[in-house]
């Protein structure tokens, strides 16, 4: 993390300052707007991330956005007992999971997968939390609105991308499939498989 003659690299110092001062994660494009046409911002970010690896604070990239966060093994030192202002309902979690594994997806498709109607306000709660966003309209009669997850969703759940979403075996091993959930295994298997196929197709 040094420039010539042992002096700190000006680009890395500028990136460090910009990210530290920002109240939200920043993309490379946003950093370029702040710093101008710097030589190689992506390489600088990788170098800065390497510098902070193993420290109490890490520089991480989530969904194309960079920010500093407390190292995972240090998080317990900063945790405080506090009352959650709003706990997401089971229906909300199921809806969020369907969107995450199947995005972009319409309300009707969410209801078809869950087998019940999406309660009024469920999608609003998820949007207020910043975890989902409108993602255009489906080209079918009525052109229903589609929903997808956000960069904030990835950041909140500690995911670099949707590729890091747990598979069915991971969910079962973690004890997150109770007897009631087992009835939904077929749906989950289809959803996870389809998500994997979509990701594979996106790589071609």
Secondary structure, DSSP 8 states (H G I E B T S, - for coil): -B-GGG-B-HHHHHHHHHHHH-SS-B-HHHHHHHH-S-S-HHHHHHHHHHHHTTSSEEEEEETTEEEEEE-GGGHHHH------S----HHHHHHHHHHHHH-SEEHHHHHHHHSS---TTHHHHHHHTTSEEEEEE-SSTT--EEEEE-HHHHHHTT-SSGGGS--HHHHHHTT---HHHHTTHHHHHHHHHHHHHHHHHHH-
